[in-house]
Amino acid sequence: MAGKSNIKKLNQYNILSANITDDIIYTDNVQEAIMNAQKEKMLSKMHPYKITEPKSEGGRWQTYYKDAKGERKIIRAQTKDALLEKLIPIYFQESHLDKLIFSDLFLEWLEYKKTVTDSVNTIKRHTQNYMRYFEQTKLHNMPVRRIDTLLLESECNRLVKEYSMSRKEWNNVKTILLGCFEYAVRKKYITDNPMDDVKILVKYRQVVKKTGKTETYNTEELENLNKYLDTMYAETEDTVFLAVKINFLLGLRVGELVALKWEDCKEQSHIHVVREEIRNQETNRYDVVEHTKTNRDRYVPLVPKAISILEKIPKQGSYIFMRGGERITARQIAYVLEKYAERQGTATKSTHKMRKTYASILNTNGVPLDCIREMLGHSSLTTTLGYVYNPLTESETYNLISKAL
């Protein structure tokens, strides 16, 4: 027995020696050798089930394993090597993984998220949602390996029902579950994602369907708003009023609008959208970052009306929209719309409604949806469709229908 132990140590020494050159250890090779040794050990001593090769072309290798409850589960992969790599976490580091509870997994996932997102607000939102929805559930202190699809399905349905969530609200909340379990699979803590087959069987809270009346400024409202903006600019020469006016011709996110610089419109025919303002929810500061919400820049056409507005604005700094030597913020844009609604005695329509009005007017006038999608900076037409409403007055809509019929 002692002889076998010495041979094993010698083999391990040889593996390390073969990967050391001039005091440099090639860790990838060492790790590969260790992984191969683990596979051999598992096959020879630890894995009791037969490994079956594909029965047809395009099929997958498969075998069985026992989960934490002692139940036999099937496991599949495209290649034998990939199958063995899936099995390794099951047989190695068991003590650590058996003790890993969901709340610890969430914290580990959150640390990972911090390395792949620039948004402090995203991290804060995940933390708040976890504390509100998951901290008091069975999941919080449960070992990750004991969480199966049926348990998750039960908890998910309970949350939707208990908090009377709309479909959209639930999609935001379940981001945590999707992210945590996908992370756990990639880290080989578990072999399969239990969220893959979870079904919501209870009814979502029904949300009143949005219409053009609430989501856009119709033709008449936009005309009245523009008159107000022109009057206020003539009285104050405050470029905040021109900023609101031009955004109905650009359709930008308000954070993108207030982050525009003169260098972004060097070309007379387009404006280059490359950055945005964000509000740091921890510090409550408004800062400009050198990327858009989707991390993709885009070009938006400058129509003659937009060019004429830009020509009125004095160049007081690198940013286009300035006030008293300071960059105008998104909050100041919102305030203009709030004060206008107050004077009109109507409900405030948010800055985001400018963007929806822009998309809706383009759609009404026959601009292809895919073109609208590009100008809004969406990656999916489905998202763009959520911005398209009827921006016409009732009489204009009636006349259009009468003409069509």
C-alpha positions as CSV (number, residue, x, y, z in Angstrom):
1,M,0.0,0.0,0.0
2,A,2.8,2.3,0.9
3,G,4.4,1.6,-2.5
4,K,1.2,2.6,-4.3
5,S,1.0,5.9,-2.3
6,N,4.6,6.7,-3.2
7,I,3.9,6.0,-6.9
8,K,0.9,8.3,-6.8
9,K,3.0,11.1,-5.2
10,L,5.7,10.6,-7.8
11,N,3.2,10.9,-10.6
12,Q,1.8,14.1,-9.1
13,Y,5.4,15.4,-8.9
14,N,6.0,14.5,-12.5
15,I,2.9,16.3,-13.6
16,L,4.1,19.5,-11.9
17,S,7.7,19.1,-13.1
18,A,6.6,18.7,-16.7
19,N,4.8,22.0,-16.5
20,I,7.5,24.1,-14.9
21,T,10.0,26.0,-17.1
22,D,12.3,28.6,-15.7
23,D,10.3,28.8,-12.5
24,I,7.0,29.4,-14.4
25,I,4.1,27.0,-13.7
26,Y,1.8,26.5,-16.7
27,T,-1.4,26.3,-14.6
28,D,-3.7,25.4,-17.5
29,N,-1.8,22.2,-18.1
30,V,-1.7,21.4,-14.4
31,Q,-5.4,21.9,-14.1
32,E,-6.1,19.8,-17.2
33,A,-4.0,17.0,-15.8
34,I,-5.8,17.2,-12.4
35,M,-9.2,17.2,-14.2
36,N,-8.2,14.1,-16.2
37,A,-7.1,12.4,-13.0
38,Q,-10.4,13.2,-11.4
39,K,-12.3,11.8,-14.4
40,E,-10.3,8.6,-14.2
41,K,-10.9,8.2,-10.5
42,M,-14.6,8.9,-10.8
43,L,-15.0,6.3,-13.6
44,S,-13.1,3.6,-11.9
45,K,-14.3,3.9,-8.3
46,M,-17.1,6.5,-7.8
47,H,-19.6,6.4,-10.6
48,P,-21.8,3.2,-10.4
49,Y,-23.9,3.8,-13.5
50,K,-23.1,2.9,-17.1
51,I,-22.3,5.7,-19.5
52,T,-24.2,5.2,-22.8
53,E,-23.1,6.6,-26.1
54,P,-25.5,8.2,-28.6
55,K,-27.7,5.7,-30.5
56,S,-28.0,8.0,-33.5
57,E,-26.2,10.8,-35.2
58,G,-26.8,14.1,-33.3
59,G,-27.7,12.2,-30.1
60,R,-26.2,12.8,-26.7
61,W,-24.1,10.7,-24.3
62,Q,-26.0,9.9,-21.1
63,T,-25.8,8.3,-17.7
64,Y,-27.4,8.5,-14.2
65,Y,-26.5,10.0,-10.8
66,K,-28.1,10.3,-7.4
67,D,-29.1,13.7,-6.3
68,A,-28.9,15.1,-2.7
69,K,-32.2,13.3,-1.9
70,G,-30.9,10.0,-3.1
71,E,-33.2,10.0,-6.2
72,R,-31.8,8.8,-9.5
73,K,-31.5,11.5,-12.2
74,I,-30.5,11.3,-15.8
75,I,-27.8,13.6,-17.1
76,R,-26.8,14.2,-20.8
77,A,-24.2,16.0,-22.8
78,Q,-23.0,16.3,-26.4
79,T,-19.7,14.5,-25.8
80,K,-18.3,11.9,-23.3
81,D,-15.8,14.4,-22.0
82,A,-18.5,17.1,-21.5
83,L,-20.6,14.5,-19.6
84,L,-17.7,13.6,-17.3
85,E,-17.2,17.3,-16.6
86,K,-20.8,17.6,-15.6
87,L,-20.4,14.6,-13.2
88,I,-17.2,15.9,-11.5
89,P,-19.0,18.5,-9.3
90,I,-21.3,15.7,-8.1
91,Y,-18.5,13.6,-6.8
92,F,-15.9,16.2,-5.7
93,Q,-16.2,19.1,-3.2
94,E,-19.4,17.5,-1.9
95,S,-19.1,18.9,1.6
96,H,-18.8,22.5,0.5
97,L,-21.5,22.3,-2.1
98,D,-23.9,20.5,0.1
99,K,-23.7,23.4,2.6
100,L,-24.0,26.2,0.0
101,I,-27.4,27.8,0.7
102,F,-29.4,30.0,-1.7
103,S,-28.6,33.3,0.1
104,D,-24.9,32.6,-0.2
105,L,-25.3,31.8,-3.9
106,F,-27.2,35.1,-4.4
107,L,-24.3,37.1,-2.7
108,E,-21.7,35.3,-4.9
109,W,-23.8,35.9,-8.0
110,L,-24.1,39.6,-7.0
111,E,-20.3,39.9,-6.7
112,Y,-20.0,38.4,-10.2
113,K,-22.7,40.8,-11.6
114,K,-20.6,43.8,-10.3
115,T,-17.8,42.7,-12.6
116,V,-20.0,42.6,-15.7
117,T,-22.2,45.7,-15.3
118,D,-21.4,49.4,-15.0
119,S,-24.7,50.1,-13.3
120,V,-24.7,50.6,-9.5
121,N,-28.4,51.0,-9.8
122,T,-28.9,47.5,-11.2
123,I,-27.0,46.0,-8.2
124,K,-29.0,48.0,-5.8
125,R,-32.3,46.9,-7.4
126,H,-31.3,43.2,-7.2
127,T,-30.5,43.6,-3.6
128,Q,-33.8,45.4,-2.8
129,N,-35.8,42.8,-4.7
130,Y,-34.0,39.9,-2.9
131,M,-34.7,41.5,0.5
132,R,-38.3,42.1,-0.3
133,Y,-39.3,38.9,-2.1
134,F,-36.8,36.1,-1.2
135,E,-35.4,36.8,2.2
136,Q,-38.6,35.4,3.9
137,T,-39.1,32.4,1.7
138,K,-38.0,28.8,2.1
139,L,-35.3,29.4,-0.5
140,H,-33.3,31.8,1.7
141,N,-31.6,29.2,3.9
142,M,-32.1,26.2,1.8
143,P,-29.0,24.3,0.3
144,V,-28.9,25.0,-3.4
145,R,-28.6,21.3,-4.3
146,R,-32.0,20.6,-2.6
147,I,-33.8,23.2,-4.6
148,D,-35.6,21.4,-7.4
149,T,-38.1,22.5,-10.1
150,L,-41.2,21.7,-8.2
151,L,-40.1,23.5,-5.1
152,L,-39.2,26.6,-7.2
153,E,-42.4,26.4,-9.1
154,S,-44.4,26.4,-5.8
155,E,-42.5,29.3,-4.4
156,C,-42.7,31.3,-7.6
157,N,-46.4,30.9,-7.9
158,R,-46.9,31.8,-4.3
159,L,-44.9,35.0,-4.8
160,V,-46.9,36.0,-7.9
161,K,-50.2,35.4,-6.1
162,E,-49.2,36.9,-2.7
163,Y,-47.8,40.1,-4.2
164,S,-50.4,40.3,-6.9
165,M,-47.7,40.7,-9.6
166,S,-48.3,41.7,-13.2
167,R,-46.4,39.7,-15.8
168,K,-43.9,42.5,-16.2
169,E,-43.3,42.8,-12.4
170,W,-42.6,39.0,-12.2
171,N,-40.2,39.1,-15.1
172,N,-38.2,41.7,-13.2
173,V,-38.2,39.7,-10.0
174,K,-37.3,36.3,-11.5
175,T,-34.2,37.8,-13.0
176,I,-32.5,37.0,-9.7
177,L,-33.5,33.3,-9.9
178,L,-32.5,33.0,-13.5
179,G,-29.2,34.7,-12.9
180,C,-28.3,32.7,-9.7
181,F,-29.1,29.3,-11.1
182,E,-27.4,29.9,-14.4
183,Y,-24.4,31.1,-12.5
184,A,-24.5,27.9,-10.3
185,V,-24.6,25.7,-13.4
186,R,-21.7,27.5,-15.0
187,K,-19.7,27.2,-11.7
188,K,-20.6,23.5,-11.7
189,Y,-22.3,23.7,-8.3
190,I,-25.3,22.0,-9.9
191,T,-25.7,20.1,-13.2
192,D,-29.1,21.4,-14.4
193,N,-30.9,24.7,-14.0
194,P,-34.1,24.1,-12.1
195,M,-35.7,27.3,-13.5
196,D,-35.7,25.9,-17.0
197,D,-39.1,24.1,-16.5
198,V,-40.8,26.3,-13.9
199,K,-44.3,27.3,-15.0
200,I,-46.4,30.1,-13.6
201,L,-49.9,28.6,-13.2
202,V,-51.6,31.4,-11.2
203,K,-53.1,34.5,-12.9
204,Y,-51.0,37.6,-13.1
205,R,-52.5,40.9,-12.1
206,Q,-54.2,42.4,-15.1
207,V,-52.9,45.8,-16.0
208,V,-55.1,48.4,-17.7
209,K,-54.0,48.5,-21.3
210,K,-52.2,51.6,-22.3
211,T,-53.5,53.8,-25.1
212,G,-52.4,56.8,-27.2
213,K,-54.3,59.1,-24.9
214,T,-52.1,58.3,-21.9
215,E,-48.8,57.3,-23.7
216,T,-48.4,60.1,-26.2
217,Y,-48.9,63.7,-26.8
218,N,-51.6,63.8,-29.5
219,T,-51.4,66.3,-32.4
220,E,-53.4,69.0,-30.6
221,E,-51.5,68.5,-27.3
222,L,-48.1,68.6,-29.1
223,E,-49.1,71.8,-30.9
224,N,-50.1,73.5,-27.6
225,L,-46.9,72.3,-25.8
226,N,-44.7,73.6,-28.6
227,K,-46.4,77.1,-28.4
228,Y,-45.8,77.0,-24.6
229,L,-42.1,76.1,-25.1
230,D,-41.6,78.8,-27.8
231,T,-43.2,81.4,-25.5
232,M,-41.1,80.4,-22.5
233,Y,-37.9,80.4,-24.5
234,A,-38.6,83.8,-25.9
235,E,-39.1,85.1,-22.3
236,T,-36.2,83.4,-20.6
237,E,-33.7,82.2,-23.3
238,D,-33.4,79.1,-21.2
239,T,-32.3,76.2,-23.5
240,V,-34.1,73.7,-21.4
241,F,-37.3,74.6,-23.4
242,L,-35.5,74.0,-26.7
243,A,-34.2,70.7,-25.3
244,V,-37.8,69.5,-24.7
245,K,-38.9,70.8,-28.1
246,I,-36.1,69.1,-30.1
247,N,-36.6,65.7,-28.4
248,F,-39.9,65.3,-30.2
249,L,-37.8,65.4,-33.3
250,L,-35.0,63.0,-32.1
251,G,-36.8,60.5,-29.8
252,L,-33.9,60.1,-27.5
253,R,-33.9,58.7,-23.9
254,V,-33.9,61.8,-21.8
255,G,-30.5,60.8,-20.3
256,E,-29.1,60.7,-23.8
257,L,-30.6,64.0,-24.7
258,V,-29.0,65.9,-21.8
259,A,-25.6,64.2,-22.5
260,L,-25.4,65.4,-26.1
261,K,-22.2,67.4,-27.0
262,W,-21.6,69.7,-30.0
263,E,-19.1,67.2,-31.3
264,D,-21.9,64.7,-31.7
265,C,-23.5,66.7,-34.5
266,K,-20.5,67.4,-36.7
267,E,-22.5,65.9,-39.6
268,Q,-25.4,68.1,-40.5
269,S,-27.6,65.2,-41.4
270,H,-27.3,63.1,-38.3
271,I,-26.6,63.3,-34.6
272,H,-24.3,60.7,-33.0
273,V,-25.8,59.2,-29.7
274,V,-22.9,57.8,-27.7
275,R,-23.4,58.6,-24.0
276,E,-26.1,59.1,-21.4
277,E,-26.7,60.6,-18.0
278,I,-27.4,58.2,-15.1
279,R,-28.6,58.9,-11.6
280,N,-26.6,57.0,-9.0
281,Q,-29.2,55.8,-6.5
282,E,-26.7,55.5,-3.7
283,T,-25.3,59.1,-4.0
284,N,-28.3,60.7,-5.8
285,R,-25.9,62.3,-8.2
286,Y,-26.4,62.8,-11.9
287,D,-23.3,61.7,-13.9
288,V,-22.6,61.2,-17.6
289,V,-21.2,57.9,-18.7
290,E,-19.6,57.2,-22.1
291,H,-22.1,54.6,-23.2
292,T,-25.9,54.3,-23.8
293,K,-28.3,52.1,-22.0
294,T,-27.7,49.3,-24.5
295,N,-23.9,50.0,-24.7
296,R,-24.4,50.6,-28.4
297,D,-24.0,54.0,-30.2
298,R,-26.3,55.0,-33.0
299,Y,-27.0,57.8,-35.5
300,V,-30.3,59.6,-35.5
301,P,-31.4,61.8,-38.5
302,L,-31.5,65.6,-38.0
303,V,-34.5,66.8,-39.9
304,P,-34.6,70.5,-40.9
305,K,-36.8,71.5,-37.9
306,A,-34.2,70.0,-35.5
307,I,-31.4,71.8,-37.3
308,S,-33.2,75.1,-37.0
309,I,-33.6,74.6,-33.2
310,L,-29.8,73.7,-32.8
311,E,-28.9,76.9,-34.7
312,K,-30.7,78.9,-32.0
313,I,-28.6,77.5,-29.2
314,P,-25.5,79.5,-28.2
315,K,-22.3,77.4,-27.7
316,Q,-21.6,77.8,-23.9
317,G,-19.6,74.7,-23.4
318,S,-19.0,71.2,-24.7
319,Y,-22.6,70.1,-23.9
320,I,-25.4,71.4,-26.2
321,F,-27.9,72.0,-23.4
322,M,-26.5,74.3,-20.8
323,R,-27.8,76.7,-18.1
324,G,-25.7,79.1,-16.2
325,G,-22.5,77.3,-17.3
326,E,-23.8,73.9,-16.1
327,R,-25.2,71.0,-18.0
328,I,-28.9,70.7,-17.9
329,T,-30.1,67.4,-16.2
330,A,-32.8,65.0,-17.0
331,R,-34.6,66.1,-13.8
332,Q,-34.8,69.7,-15.2
333,I,-36.3,68.4,-18.4
334,A,-39.0,66.5,-16.4
335,Y,-39.7,69.7,-14.4
336,V,-40.7,71.6,-17.6
337,L,-43.3,68.9,-18.5
338,E,-44.6,68.9,-14.9
339,K,-45.0,72.7,-14.8
340,Y,-46.7,72.7,-18.2
341,A,-49.2,70.0,-17.0
342,E,-49.8,72.0,-13.9
343,R,-50.7,75.1,-15.9
344,Q,-52.9,73.1,-18.2
345,G,-54.7,71.4,-15.3
346,T,-53.9,67.9,-16.7
347,A,-51.9,64.9,-15.6
348,T,-48.2,65.0,-16.2
349,K,-46.9,63.0,-19.1
350,S,-43.4,61.8,-18.4
351,T,-40.2,62.5,-20.4
352,H,-40.5,58.9,-21.7
353,K,-43.8,59.9,-23.4
354,M,-41.8,62.2,-25.7
355,R,-40.0,59.1,-27.0
356,K,-43.3,57.2,-27.5
357,T,-44.8,60.2,-29.3
358,Y,-41.8,60.3,-31.7
359,A,-42.1,56.6,-32.5
360,S,-45.9,56.9,-32.9
361,I,-45.8,59.9,-35.2
362,L,-43.2,58.1,-37.4
363,N,-45.3,55.0,-37.5
364,T,-48.5,56.9,-38.4
365,N,-46.7,58.5,-41.3
366,G,-45.5,55.3,-42.8
367,V,-41.9,55.1,-41.6
368,P,-40.9,51.3,-41.5
369,L,-40.9,49.8,-38.1
370,D,-37.3,48.5,-38.4
371,C,-36.1,52.0,-39.2
372,I,-38.0,53.3,-36.0
373,R,-36.3,50.5,-34.0
374,E,-32.9,51.6,-35.2
375,M,-33.5,55.2,-34.3
376,L,-34.8,54.3,-30.9
377,G,-31.8,52.1,-30.2
378,H,-33.8,48.9,-29.6
379,S,-32.4,45.5,-30.4
380,S,-35.9,43.9,-30.8
381,L,-38.9,44.9,-32.9
382,T,-41.1,43.6,-30.0
383,T,-39.7,46.4,-27.8
384,T,-40.4,49.0,-30.5
385,L,-44.0,47.8,-30.8
386,G,-44.5,48.7,-27.2
387,Y,-43.7,52.3,-28.1
388,V,-46.2,52.6,-31.0
389,Y,-49.6,54.1,-30.2
390,N,-52.2,56.3,-31.9
391,P,-51.0,59.9,-31.6
392,L,-53.9,61.4,-33.5
393,T,-56.9,63.3,-32.1
394,E,-60.3,61.6,-32.2
395,S,-61.4,63.6,-35.2
396,E,-58.2,62.9,-37.1
397,T,-58.5,59.2,-36.4
398,Y,-62.2,59.3,-37.5
399,N,-61.3,61.1,-40.8
400,L,-58.5,58.6,-41.4
401,I,-60.8,55.6,-40.9
402,S,-63.5,57.2,-43.1
403,K,-60.9,57.8,-45.9
404,A,-59.6,54.3,-45.7
405,L,-63.2,52.8,-45.9
